[in-house]
Amino acid sequence: MARPTHVVMRVGQQGRLVLPADVRRRLGIDVGDEVVAEVEGERLVIESRDAVLRRMQRRWREADGSESPVDDLIAERREEARREQAELP
């Protein structure tokens, strides 16, 4: 039997939501972890920070085909330094 994809939660005191243990396990969210909440239209999307980071890294790679924006930046800076050294008397 497939796990349900929707969970009904009640908004408690001070607007708090409690994520059920099964949902936390499925998403890899532990007690004390930070999550990111985003409003998309009339929906509330909650993701772990790690999931957001992985998604952003994937988008970066797909956008420019590079593996690491940091490596790209370092390579650019090294090339600039070589050009500057070549221009010195």
Gaussian input, Z-matrix of N, CA and C with variables (Angstrom, degrees):
# hf/3-21g

backbone

0 1
 N
 C     1     B1
 C     2     B2     1     A1
 N     3     B3     2     A2     1     D1
 C     4     B4     3     A3     2     D2
 C     5     B5     4     A4     3     D3
 N     6     B6     5     A5     4     D4
 C     7     B7     6     A6     5     D5
 C     8     B8     7     A7     6     D6
 N     9     B9     8     A8     7     D7
 C    10    B10     9     A9     8     D8
 C    11    B11    10    A10     9     D9
 N    12    B12    11    A11    10    D10
 C    13    B13    12    A12    11    D11
 C    14    B14    13    A13    12    D12
 N    15    B15    14    A14    13    D13
 C    16    B16    15    A15    14    D14
 C    17    B17    16    A16    15    D15
 N    18    B18    17    A17    16    D16
 C    19    B19    18    A18    17    D17
 C    20    B20    19    A19    18    D18
 N    21    B21    20    A20    19    D19
 C    22    B22    21    A21    20    D20
 C    23    B23    22    A22    21    D21
 N    24    B24    23    A23    22    D22
 C    25    B25    24    A24    23    D23
 C    26    B26    25    A25    24    D24
 N    27    B27    26    A26    25    D25
 C    28    B28    27    A27    26    D26
 C    29    B29    28    A28    27    D27
 N    30    B30    29    A29    28    D28
 C    31    B31    30    A30    29    D29
 C    32    B32    31    A31    30    D30
 N    33    B33    32    A32    31    D31
 C    34    B34    33    A33    32    D32
 C    35    B35    34    A34    33    D33
 N    36    B36    35    A35    34    D34
 C    37    B37    36    A36    35    D35
 C    38    B38    37    A37    36    D36
 N    39    B39    38    A38    37    D37
 C    40    B40    39    A39    38    D38
 C    41    B41    40    A40    39    D39
 N    42    B42    41    A41    40    D40
 C    43    B43    42    A42    41    D41
 C    44    B44    43    A43    42    D42
 N    45    B45    44    A44    43    D43
 C    46    B46    45    A45    44    D44
 C    47    B47    46    A46    45    D45
 N    48    B48    47    A47    46    D46
 C    49    B49    48    A48    47    D47
 C    50    B50    49    A49    48    D48
 N    51    B51    50    A50    49    D49
 C    52    B52    51    A51    50    D50
 C    53    B53    52    A52    51    D51
 N    54    B54    53    A53    52    D52
 C    55    B55    54    A54    53    D53
 C    56    B56    55    A55    54    D54
 N    57    B57    56    A56    55    D55
 C    58    B58    57    A57    56    D56
 C    59    B59    58    A58    57    D57
 N    60    B60    59    A59    58    D58
 C    61    B61    60    A60    59    D59
 C    62    B62    61    A61    60    D60
 N    63    B63    62    A62    61    D61
 C    64    B64    63    A63    62    D62
 C    65    B65    64    A64    63    D63
 N    66    B66    65    A65    64    D64
 C    67    B67    66    A66    65    D65
 C    68    B68    67    A67    66    D66
 N    69    B69    68    A68    67    D67
 C    70    B70    69    A69    68    D68
 C    71    B71    70    A70    69    D69
 N    72    B72    71    A71    70    D70
 C    73    B73    72    A72    71    D71
 C    74    B74    73    A73    72    D72
 N    75    B75    74    A74    73    D73
 C    76    B76    75    A75    74    D74
 C    77    B77    76    A76    75    D75
 N    78    B78    77    A77    76    D76
 C    79    B79    78    A78    77    D77
 C    80    B80    79    A79    78    D78
 N    81    B81    80    A80    79    D79
 C    82    B82    81    A81    80    D80
 C    83    B83    82    A82    81    D81
 N    84    B84    83    A83    82    D82
 C    85    B85    84    A84    83    D83
 C    86    B86    85    A85    84    D84
 N    87    B87    86    A86    85    D85
 C    88    B88    87    A87    86    D86
 C    89    B89    88    A88    87    D87
 N    90    B90    89    A89    88    D88
 C    91    B91    90    A90    89    D89
 C    92    B92    91    A91    90    D90
 N    93    B93    92    A92    91    D91
 C    94    B94    93    A93    92    D92
 C    95    B95    94    A94    93    D93
 N    96    B96    95    A95    94    D94
 C    97    B97    96    A96    95    D95
 C    98    B98    97    A97    96    D96
 N    99    B99    98    A98    97    D97
 C   100   B100    99    A99    98    D98
 C   101   B101   100   A100    99    D99
 N   102   B102   101   A101   100   D100
 C   103   B103   102   A102   101   D101
 C   104   B104   103   A103   102   D102
 N   105   B105   104   A104   103   D103
 C   106   B106   105   A105   104   D104
 C   107   B107   106   A106   105   D105
 N   108   B108   107   A107   106   D106
 C   109   B109   108   A108   107   D107
 C   110   B110   109   A109   108   D108
 N   111   B111   110   A110   109   D109
 C   112   B112   111   A111   110   D110
 C   113   B113   112   A112   111   D111
 N   114   B114   113   A113   112   D112
 C   115   B115   114   A114   113   D113
 C   116   B116   115   A115   114   D114
 N   117   B117   116   A116   115   D115
 C   118   B118   117   A117   116   D116
 C   119   B119   118   A118   117   D117
 N   120   B120   119   A119   118   D118
 C   121   B121   120   A120   119   D119
 C   122   B122   121   A121   120   D120
 N   123   B123   122   A122   121   D121
 C   124   B124   123   A123   122   D122
 C   125   B125   124   A124   123   D123
 N   126   B126   125   A125   124   D124
 C   127   B127   126   A126   125   D125
 C   128   B128   127   A127   126   D126
 N   129   B129   128   A128   127   D127
 C   130   B130   129   A129   128   D128
 C   131   B131   130   A130   129   D129
 N   132   B132   131   A131   130   D130
 C   133   B133   132   A132   131   D131
 C   134   B134   133   A133   132   D132
 N   135   B135   134   A134   133   D133
 C   136   B136   135   A135   134   D134
 C   137   B137   136   A136   135   D135
 N   138   B138   137   A137   136   D136
 C   139   B139   138   A138   137   D137
 C   140   B140   139   A139   138   D138
 N   141   B141   140   A140   139   D139
 C   142   B142   141   A141   140   D140
 C   143   B143   142   A142   141   D141
 N   144   B144   143   A143   142   D142
 C   145   B145   144   A144   143   D143
 C   146   B146   145   A145   144   D144
 N   147   B147   146   A146   145   D145
 C   148   B148   147   A147   146   D146
 C   149   B149   148   A148   147   D147
 N   150   B150   149   A149   148   D148
 C   151   B151   150   A150   149   D149
 C   152   B152   151   A151   150   D150
 N   153   B153   152   A152   151   D151
 C   154   B154   153   A153   152   D152
 C   155   B155   154   A154   153   D153
 N   156   B156   155   A155   154   D154
 C   157   B157   156   A156   155   D155
 C   158   B158   157   A157   156   D156
 N   159   B159   158   A158   157   D157
 C   160   B160   159   A159   158   D158
 C   161   B161   160   A160   159   D159
 N   162   B162   161   A161   160   D160
 C   163   B163   162   A162   161   D161
 C   164   B164   163   A163   162   D162
 N   165   B165   164   A164   163   D163
 C   166   B166   165   A165   164   D164
 C   167   B167   166   A166   165   D165
 N   168   B168   167   A167   166   D166
 C   169   B169   168   A168   167   D167
 C   170   B170   169   A169   168   D168
 N   171   B171   170   A170   169   D169
 C   172   B172   171   A171   170   D170
 C   173   B173   172   A172   171   D171
 N   174   B174   173   A173   172   D172
 C   175   B175   174   A174   173   D173
 C   176   B176   175   A175   174   D174
 N   177   B177   176   A176   175   D175
 C   178   B178   177   A177   176   D176
 C   179   B179   178   A178   177   D177
 N   180   B180   179   A179   178   D178
 C   181   B181   180   A180   179   D179
 C   182   B182   181   A181   180   D180
 N   183   B183   182   A182   181   D181
 C   184   B184   183   A183   182   D182
 C   185   B185   184   A184   183   D183
 N   186   B186   185   A185   184   D184
 C   187   B187   186   A186   185   D185
 C   188   B188   187   A187   186   D186
 N   189   B189   188   A188   187   D187
 C   190   B190   189   A189   188   D188
 C   191   B191   190   A190   189   D189
 N   192   B192   191   A191   190   D190
 C   193   B193   192   A192   191   D191
 C   194   B194   193   A193   192   D192
 N   195   B195   194   A194   193   D193
 C   196   B196   195   A195   194   D194
 C   197   B197   196   A196   195   D195
 N   198   B198   197   A197   196   D196
 C   199   B199   198   A198   197   D197
 C   200   B200   199   A199   198   D198
 N   201   B201   200   A200   199   D199
 C   202   B202   201   A201   200   D200
 C   203   B203   202   A202   201   D201
 N   204   B204   203   A203   202   D202
 C   205   B205   204   A204   203   D203
 C   206   B206   205   A205   204   D204
 N   207   B207   206   A206   205   D205
 C   208   B208   207   A207   206   D206
 C   209   B209   208   A208   207   D207
 N   210   B210   209   A209   208   D208
 C   211   B211   210   A210   209   D209
 C   212   B212   211   A211   210   D210
 N   213   B213   212   A212   211   D211
 C   214   B214   213   A213   212   D212
 C   215   B215   214   A214   213   D213
 N   216   B216   215   A215   214   D214
 C   217   B217   216   A216   215   D215
 C   218   B218   217   A217   216   D216
 N   219   B219   218   A218   217   D217
 C   220   B220   219   A219   218   D218
 C   221   B221   220   A220   219   D219
 N   222   B222   221   A221   220   D220
 C   223   B223   222   A222   221   D221
 C   224   B224   223   A223   222   D222
 N   225   B225   224   A224   223   D223
 C   226   B226   225   A225   224   D224
 C   227   B227   226   A226   225   D225
 N   228   B228   227   A227   226   D226
 C   229   B229   228   A228   227   D227
 C   230   B230   229   A229   228   D228
 N   231   B231   230   A230   229   D229
 C   232   B232   231   A231   230   D230
 C   233   B233   232   A232   231   D231
 N   234   B234   233   A233   232   D232
 C   235   B235   234   A234   233   D233
 C   236   B236   235   A235   234   D234
 N   237   B237   236   A236   235   D235
 C   238   B238   237   A237   236   D236
 C   239   B239   238   A238   237   D237
 N   240   B240   239   A239   238   D238
 C   241   B241   240   A240   239   D239
 C   242   B242   241   A241   240   D240
 N   243   B243   242   A242   241   D241
 C   244   B244   243   A243   242   D242
 C   245   B245   244   A244   243   D243
 N   246   B246   245   A245   244   D244
 C   247   B247   246   A246   245   D245
 C   248   B248   247   A247   246   D246
 N   249   B249   248   A248   247   D247
 C   250   B250   249   A249   248   D248
 C   251   B251   250   A250   249   D249
 N   252   B252   251   A251   250   D250
 C   253   B253   252   A252   251   D251
 C   254   B254   253   A253   252   D252
 N   255   B255   254   A254   253   D253
 C   256   B256   255   A255   254   D254
 C   257   B257   256   A256   255   D255
 N   258   B258   257   A257   256   D256
 C   259   B259   258   A258   257   D257
 C   260   B260   259   A259   258   D258
 N   261   B261   260   A260   259   D259
 C   262   B262   261   A261   260   D260
 C   263   B263   262   A262   261   D261
 N   264   B264   263   A263   262   D262
 C   265   B265   264   A264   263   D263
 C   266   B266   265   A265   264   D264

   B1=1.4484
   B2=1.5297
   B3=1.3163
   B4=1.4617
   B5=1.5192
   B6=1.3037
   B7=1.4685
   B8=1.5156
   B9=1.3231
   B10=1.4757
   B11=1.5258
   B12=1.3143
   B13=1.4664
   B14=1.5155
   B15=1.3247
   B16=1.4621
   B17=1.5203
   B18=1.3188
   B19=1.4580
   B20=1.5208
   B21=1.3073
   B22=1.4653
   B23=1.5210
   B24=1.3373
   B25=1.4624
   B26=1.5180
   B27=1.3001
   B28=1.4604
   B29=1.5303
   B30=1.3310
   B31=1.4614
   B32=1.5229
   B33=1.3360
   B34=1.4571
   B35=1.5124
   B36=1.3244
   B37=1.4590
   B38=1.5209
   B39=1.2998
   B40=1.4622
   B41=1.5304
   B42=1.3467
   B43=1.4624
   B44=1.5065
   B45=1.3003
   B46=1.4639
   B47=1.5230
   B48=1.3313
   B49=1.4619
   B50=1.5160
   B51=1.3041
   B52=1.4593
   B53=1.5131
   B54=1.3372
   B55=1.4543
   B56=1.5225
   B57=1.3142
   B58=1.4593
   B59=1.5311
   B60=1.3287
   B61=1.4612
   B62=1.5198
   B63=1.3341
   B64=1.4606
   B65=1.5236
   B66=1.3197
   B67=1.4645
   B68=1.5249
   B69=1.3327
   B70=1.4717
   B71=1.5182
   B72=1.3200
   B73=1.4754
   B74=1.5219
   B75=1.3170
   B76=1.4612
   B77=1.5250
   B78=1.3159
   B79=1.4624
   B80=1.5220
   B81=1.3121
   B82=1.4632
   B83=1.5142
   B84=1.3252
   B85=1.4669
   B86=1.5214
   B87=1.3396
   B88=1.4551
   B89=1.5199
   B90=1.3195
   B91=1.4549
   B92=1.5268
   B93=1.3089
   B94=1.4628
   B95=1.5192
   B96=1.3365
   B97=1.4622
   B98=1.5243
   B99=1.3269
   B100=1.4526
   B101=1.5195
   B102=1.3239
   B103=1.4536
   B104=1.5207
   B105=1.3187
   B106=1.4535
   B107=1.5218
   B108=1.3229
   B109=1.4638
   B110=1.5209
   B111=1.3147
   B112=1.4582
   B113=1.5234
   B114=1.3109
   B115=1.4577
   B116=1.5239
   B117=1.3265
   B118=1.4683
   B119=1.5193
   B120=1.3123
   B121=1.4652
   B122=1.5194
   B123=1.3169
   B124=1.4648
   B125=1.5231
   B126=1.3217
   B127=1.4697
   B128=1.5147
   B129=1.3111
   B130=1.4595
   B131=1.5226
   B132=1.3261
   B133=1.4595
   B134=1.5265
   B135=1.3307
   B136=1.4668
   B137=1.5167
   B138=1.3413
   B139=1.4657
   B140=1.5175
   B141=1.3174
   B142=1.4588
   B143=1.5279
   B144=1.3182
   B145=1.4746
   B146=1.5111
   B147=1.3400
   B148=1.4582
   B149=1.5193
   B150=1.3369
   B151=1.4689
   B152=1.5294
   B153=1.3294
   B154=1.4634
   B155=1.5183
   B156=1.3277
   B157=1.4585
   B158=1.5253
   B159=1.3390
   B160=1.4691
   B161=1.5291
   B162=1.3289
   B163=1.4682
   B164=1.5216
   B165=1.3285
   B166=1.4589
   B167=1.5213
   B168=1.3327
   B169=1.4605
   B170=1.5244
   B171=1.3219
   B172=1.4655
   B173=1.5325
   B174=1.3282
   B175=1.4674
   B176=1.5156
   B177=1.3326
   B178=1.4619
   B179=1.5234
   B180=1.3304
   B181=1.4669
   B182=1.5236
   B183=1.3261
   B184=1.4606
   B185=1.5198
   B186=1.3300
   B187=1.4630
   B188=1.5190
   B189=1.3262
   B190=1.4639
   B191=1.5220
   B192=1.3034
   B193=1.4583
   B194=1.5108
   B195=1.3279
   B196=1.4542
   B197=1.5171
   B198=1.2983
   B199=1.4589
   B200=1.5174
   B201=1.3438
   B202=1.4572
   B203=1.5223
   B204=1.3221
   B205=1.4585
   B206=1.5280
   B207=1.3063
   B208=1.4711
   B209=1.5248
   B210=1.3413
   B211=1.4615
   B212=1.5268
   B213=1.3355
   B214=1.4662
   B215=1.5192
   B216=1.3377
   B217=1.4604
   B218=1.5266
   B219=1.3122
   B220=1.4708
   B221=1.5223
   B222=1.3227
   B223=1.4696
   B224=1.5267
   B225=1.3358
   B226=1.4666
   B227=1.5188
   B228=1.3241
   B229=1.4690
   B230=1.5340
   B231=1.3199
   B232=1.4736
   B233=1.5227
   B234=1.3281
   B235=1.4636
   B236=1.5262
   B237=1.3266
   B238=1.4626
   B239=1.5218
   B240=1.3258
   B241=1.4739
   B242=1.5188
   B243=1.3407
   B244=1.4846
   B245=1.5252
   B246=1.3441
   B247=1.4748
   B248=1.5197
   B249=1.3262
   B250=1.4670
   B251=1.5310
   B252=1.3189
   B253=1.4577
   B254=1.5345
   B255=1.3095
   B256=1.4632
   B257=1.5208
   B258=1.3211
   B259=1.4659
   B260=1.5239
   B261=1.3234
   B262=1.4778
   B263=1.5085
   B264=1.3606
   B265=1.4762
   B266=1.5009
   A1=109.19
   A2=118.01
   A3=123.03
   A4=110.81
   A5=114.65
   A6=120.25
   A7=109.39
   A8=117.26
   A9=118.50
   A10=110.14
   A11=116.44
   A12=120.62
   A13=112.10
   A14=117.09
   A15=121.19
   A16=109.49
   A17=115.16
   A18=121.72
   A19=107.40
   A20=116.35
   A21=120.57
   A22=108.16
   A23=115.53
   A24=121.23
   A25=108.21
   A26=115.79
   A27=120.92
   A28=108.38
   A29=115.12
   A30=120.26
   A31=107.20
   A32=115.21
   A33=120.80
   A34=112.66
   A35=114.39
   A36=121.83
   A37=110.11
   A38=116.41
   A39=123.84
   A40=112.23
   A41=117.66
   A42=121.56
   A43=114.99
   A44=117.77
   A45=121.33
   A46=112.06
   A47=114.56
   A48=122.60
   A49=107.92
   A50=116.96
   A51=121.29
   A52=107.33
   A53=116.66
   A54=120.24
   A55=108.75
   A56=117.85
   A57=119.96
   A58=111.27
   A59=115.66
   A60=121.28
   A61=112.07
   A62=118.09
   A63=120.61
   A64=111.34
   A65=116.47
   A66=120.95
   A67=109.65
   A68=116.86
   A69=120.41
   A70=110.87
   A71=117.05
   A72=120.01
   A73=110.88
   A74=116.96
   A75=120.69
   A76=112.10
   A77=116.51
   A78=120.94
   A79=113.20
   A80=117.28
   A81=120.41
   A82=112.98
   A83=116.64
   A84=121.57
   A85=108.39
   A86=115.86
   A87=121.56
   A88=109.99
   A89=115.96
   A90=121.47
   A91=108.50
   A92=116.86
   A93=121.97
   A94=114.04
   A95=118.13
   A96=120.43
   A97=110.14
   A98=116.00
   A99=120.78
   A100=108.87
   A101=115.71
   A102=121.35
   A103=108.02
   A104=115.77
   A105=122.30
   A106=107.35
   A107=116.76
   A108=121.97
   A109=108.28
   A110=115.30
   A111=120.77
   A112=108.89
   A113=116.05
   A114=121.07
   A115=107.71
   A116=116.08
   A117=122.50
   A118=107.49
   A119=115.47
   A120=118.92
   A121=109.20
   A122=116.45
   A123=121.37
   A124=111.45
   A125=116.94
   A126=121.36
   A127=110.60
   A128=116.20
   A129=122.86
   A130=107.00
   A131=116.52
   A132=121.82
   A133=107.72
   A134=116.54
   A135=121.97
   A136=107.91
   A137=116.64
   A138=122.45
   A139=109.66
   A140=115.54
   A141=118.94
   A142=108.10
   A143=116.35
   A144=119.86
   A145=110.41
   A146=117.60
   A147=120.80
   A148=111.29
   A149=116.95
   A150=120.79
   A151=110.56
   A152=116.91
   A153=120.73
   A154=109.90
   A155=117.34
   A156=121.69
   A157=110.70
   A158=117.26
   A159=120.30
   A160=110.90
   A161=117.17
   A162=120.97
   A163=110.94
   A164=116.98
   A165=119.95
   A166=111.56
   A167=117.68
   A168=120.64
   A169=110.80
   A170=117.05
   A171=121.59
   A172=110.07
   A173=116.79
   A174=120.20
   A175=111.20
   A176=116.61
   A177=120.98
   A178=110.09
   A179=116.33
   A180=120.07
   A181=111.15
   A182=116.69
   A183=120.46
   A184=111.42
   A185=117.20
   A186=121.27
   A187=111.98
   A188=117.25
   A189=118.16
   A190=113.59
   A191=117.98
   A192=121.19
   A193=115.09
   A194=117.68
   A195=119.42
   A196=110.26
   A197=116.00
   A198=121.56
   A199=112.18
   A200=116.40
   A201=119.05
   A202=110.50
   A203=118.04
   A204=119.01
   A205=112.18
   A206=117.03
   A207=120.69
   A208=109.84
   A209=116.93
   A210=120.13
   A211=110.72
   A212=116.83
   A213=120.39
   A214=110.67
   A215=116.59
   A216=120.91
   A217=111.07
   A218=117.28
   A219=121.13
   A220=110.26
   A221=117.48
   A222=121.06
   A223=110.55
   A224=117.19
   A225=120.83
   A226=110.90
   A227=116.54
   A228=120.34
   A229=111.09
   A230=116.85
   A231=119.69
   A232=110.86
   A233=116.83
   A234=120.71
   A235=110.47
   A236=117.52
   A237=120.85
   A238=110.83
   A239=117.08
   A240=121.08
   A241=110.33
   A242=117.70
   A243=120.29
   A244=110.56
   A245=116.45
   A246=119.29
   A247=110.90
   A248=117.07
   A249=120.44
   A250=111.03
   A251=117.34
   A252=121.29
   A253=110.09
   A254=117.68
   A255=121.98
   A256=110.73
   A257=117.77
   A258=121.45
   A259=112.53
   A260=118.59
   A261=121.37
   A262=110.30
   A263=116.41
   A264=120.04
   A265=112.93
   D1=131.41
   D2=-178.00
   D3=-73.64
   D4=147.55
   D5=175.97
   D6=-69.75
   D7=144.31
   D8=175.98
   D9=-66.67
   D10=145.52
   D11=179.37
   D12=-94.20
   D13=-10.48
   D14=179.85
   D15=-119.69
   D16=140.81
   D17=177.96
   D18=-129.25
   D19=132.38
   D20=177.13
   D21=-90.99
   D22=127.49
   D23=178.00
   D24=-126.27
   D25=156.19
   D26=178.85
   D27=-109.51
   D28=137.19
   D29=176.24
   D30=-76.89
   D31=123.74
   D32=-176.87
   D33=-97.55
   D34=-162.81
   D35=179.09
   D36=-53.25
   D37=140.70
   D38=177.23
   D39=59.78
   D40=24.84
   D41=175.68
   D42=74.36
   D43=19.95
   D44=-176.34
   D45=-82.56
   D46=142.57
   D47=172.05
   D48=-112.71
   D49=140.88
   D50=175.06
   D51=-107.71
   D52=120.15
   D53=177.15
   D54=-80.47
   D55=122.90
   D56=179.61
   D57=-60.10
   D58=150.19
   D59=-176.63
   D60=-55.10
   D61=-40.19
   D62=-179.68
   D63=-61.94
   D64=-40.08
   D65=179.14
   D66=-66.06
   D67=-44.91
   D68=178.69
   D69=-60.37
   D70=-43.55
   D71=179.23
   D72=-61.69
   D73=-45.41
   D74=-178.00
   D75=-63.59
   D76=-31.29
   D77=-179.20
   D78=-95.43
   D79=-3.67
   D80=-179.32
   D81=70.12
   D82=32.68
   D83=-179.96
   D84=-102.25
   D85=124.66
   D86=179.20
   D87=-105.89
   D88=163.42
   D89=177.33
   D90=-56.90
   D91=131.57
   D92=179.36
   D93=91.54
   D94=-13.35
   D95=177.85
   D96=-66.87
   D97=151.38
   D98=174.24
   D99=-90.61
   D100=142.83
   D101=175.92
   D102=-123.49
   D103=161.16
   D104=178.74
   D105=-114.83
   D106=128.60
   D107=177.90
   D108=-111.01
   D109=134.72
   D110=-178.88
   D111=-135.34
   D112=137.42
   D113=176.71
   D114=-93.28
   D115=122.09
   D116=176.31
   D117=-118.72
   D118=101.10
   D119=-175.42
   D120=64.25
   D121=-116.44
   D122=177.87
   D123=-105.86
   D124=18.23
   D125=-179.05
   D126=-110.91
   D127=149.27
   D128=172.91
   D129=-110.29
   D130=120.35
   D131=-179.64
   D132=-109.84
   D133=125.98
   D134=179.57
   D135=-116.25
   D136=126.04
   D137=-179.72
   D138=-132.62
   D139=153.70
   D140=172.28
   D141=-71.12
   D142=154.11
   D143=178.03
   D144=-60.82
   D145=-37.28
   D146=179.02
   D147=-62.25
   D148=-40.39
   D149=178.79
   D150=-63.68
   D151=-40.76
   D152=178.61
   D153=-64.06
   D154=-44.26
   D155=179.58
   D156=-60.82
   D157=-46.85
   D158=179.13
   D159=-60.58
   D160=-41.45
   D161=179.79
   D162=-64.02
   D163=-43.41
   D164=179.77
   D165=-66.25
   D166=-40.04
   D167=177.40
   D168=-63.27
   D169=-40.80
   D170=178.58
   D171=-63.12
   D172=-43.18
   D173=178.47
   D174=-62.29
   D175=-40.73
   D176=179.74
   D177=-61.22
   D178=-47.11
   D179=-179.83
   D180=-62.19
   D181=-42.35
   D182=-179.37
   D183=-67.82
   D184=-32.69
   D185=-176.72
   D186=-70.65
   D187=-41.12
   D188=-175.91
   D189=-125.29
   D190=0.90
   D191=176.58
   D192=76.30
   D193=3.20
   D194=-179.42
   D195=-89.83
   D196=158.39
   D197=179.30
   D198=-85.20
   D199=-34.56
   D200=-174.79
   D201=-145.55
   D202=120.49
   D203=176.76
   D204=-62.86
   D205=-30.01
   D206=178.69
   D207=-67.02
   D208=-46.02
   D209=178.43
   D210=-61.64
   D211=-39.36
   D212=177.89
   D213=-61.93
   D214=-44.55
   D215=-179.57
   D216=-63.52
   D217=-43.56
   D218=178.81
   D219=-61.63
   D220=-44.01
   D221=179.64
   D222=-61.98
   D223=-41.23
   D224=178.21
   D225=-62.72
   D226=-44.92
   D227=-178.76
   D228=-65.09
   D229=-38.95
   D230=178.30
   D231=-64.47
   D232=-41.12
   D233=178.22
   D234=-63.54
   D235=-41.92
   D236=176.79
   D237=-61.08
   D238=-42.65
   D239=179.89
   D240=-63.53
   D241=-40.17
   D242=177.47
   D243=-62.34
   D244=-43.48
   D245=179.57
   D246=-63.64
   D247=-41.31
   D248=179.27
   D249=-64.56
   D250=-39.97
   D251=178.79
   D252=-64.65
   D253=-38.07
   D254=-179.61
   D255=-67.81
   D256=-27.89
   D257=-178.28
   D258=-82.57
   D259=-15.14
   D260=-178.75
   D261=-70.21
   D262=144.36
   D263=179.48
   D264=-69.13

